[in-house]
Amino acid sequence: MPEDNVDLPRCYILEADLKYVDVIKVLVSDLKGYEEYAVANIIHHILRWKRENGIEDLIKADQYINDLINYLVNIDSKNDNREIFTVYNEE
């Protein structure tokens, strides 16, 4: 079977013949909005870092993680449930 570099590049298939997109869809299926977007990008960059852009992908994943944390802290502070985030912010 010839390689399809547009719809299914080899670097986006896990060793178990799972497509990255299918794995991501399952892992974010219970999320909505920005949480879904951020987690999908975190997973995407972590899955591909070794085969694609190395440290650059890990840095991008880290940026999405930090953005997601800030987003969640901001939402939670609006709901006045800050206790759980105190430890994170003090580190």
Helices and strands as residue ranges (DSSP letters): G 10-12, H 20-27, H 33-48, H 55-78, H 83-90
